[in-house]
Amino acid sequence: MNYSILVCDDSVVARKQVVRCLSNLSNADIQQAKDGIDALEQLKNQNIDLLCLDLTMPRLDGIGVLEQIKKDPSIETFIVVISADIQPEMKQRVTQLGAIAFIEKPVNGEYLLKLLSSYGIR
């Protein structure tokens, strides 16, 4: 089974780091988005199994993306938030908006892969 993964972060370096971690998945089709608006366009136009989402971005931030996904029943995806904003209130907020996990930057690849494996993404 192939998994479609979208990595959304305005930082090219951060996106590359996450993509590098995910490249260990055997059946992953990994795409990238440079901001929240780009991510939403891709989510609306294709089936994405997993969204790895940064919070702090221009044009539309991660909270805005989560709010839009919550309002749009046609978008079904697992969401993992990857951010340097580690305040407990933010972690609680993203969970309320539907994220399955919150991972602190820089990403620990081993932890990310273990988390995804627990959701059946290998």
Disulfide bonds with the S-S distance in Angstrom:
none
